Amino acid sequence: MYNAQFWAKAWEEYRQSANRRRPDPNAWIEYWNCFASRYAKHNEATMQVHQNIIDNLAVQGTVKSGDTLLDIGCGPGTYALPLAAKGVKVTGLDTAKQMLDTLRETAHTTGLSENICCLQADWRNIAPEPAYDVTFAAKSPAIYDYDSLMKMTKTARRTCCLIGFAGQHDLNLRRLLWEKILGELSPAPSFDIIYPLNILYQEGYRPNITFYSYSQSHDEPLDYLIPHYIRYFAMFGINGTFVEDNIRSFLENRATNGMCTEQTATTVGVMWWNVNRS
């Protein structure tokens, strides 16, 4: 029978197959620390998509001015900033200090500091008690199984919102490098919205979901891209002279005037539900 535990097991099996190579958690934190400022810059290219998502959530009454909201895995403020601009009191939770520093700086320059506070902590260490009106997580690795999903409902007084990949998520350079170096298909995203959607439905919640597709193309300097991808593959234990030489030659061969084009295509599901089962 397709009950909640069926979907919880299916989610775990999918995650295991997608993450054949598992990076060290501390290596992930360091990766995000190094990537923080660039990530914030990338957000500028898809800012309108993020704004549309928050605008629609506000229209539906999912988030309201004056709400307290915990943004789990907030990064440099992809959603925390437009939420704060709506009058939401956001606590940005992240393990990466540099991500939070970037968020603080942007909040200061945009006049949103009063609506944003930062908390450097691990979601696993947050008490599962209703301390916020809303719990929110967008493409966050902190929400990865049944227990971490259900904890969102325990930490919110009214509403939860979860944004996750819905099938398509392609970073062309990463995909091509993975195939070149390892001779295998690059791993799929370890998160797909279908699993939490079905778990919530089977647990008696009635989640609302909307899908958004977007793409972007931007030029990156080689002096950033080469160490970026060397660091990325090293997290998975894929390192050494052979790997570094392949990354360098691949990117240099695709570059023009020291710049290489990175293209991404993504579809996400934006899902929200009331913590009181209907």
Secondary structure, 3 states (H helix, E strand, C coil): CCCHHHHHHHHHHHHHHHCCCCCCHHHHHHHHHHHHHHHHHHHHHCHHHHHHHHHHHHHCCCCCCCCEEEEECCCCCCCHHHHHHCCCEEEEEECCHHHHHHHHHHHHHCCCHHHEEEEECCHHHCCCCCCEEEEEEECCCCCCCHHHHHHHHHHEEEEEEEEEEEEEEEEHHHHHHHHHHHCCCCCCCCCCCHHHHHHHHHCCCCCEEEEEEEEEEEEEEHHHHHHHHHHHHHHCCCCCHHHHHHHHHHHHHHCECCEEEEEEEEEEEEEEEECCCC
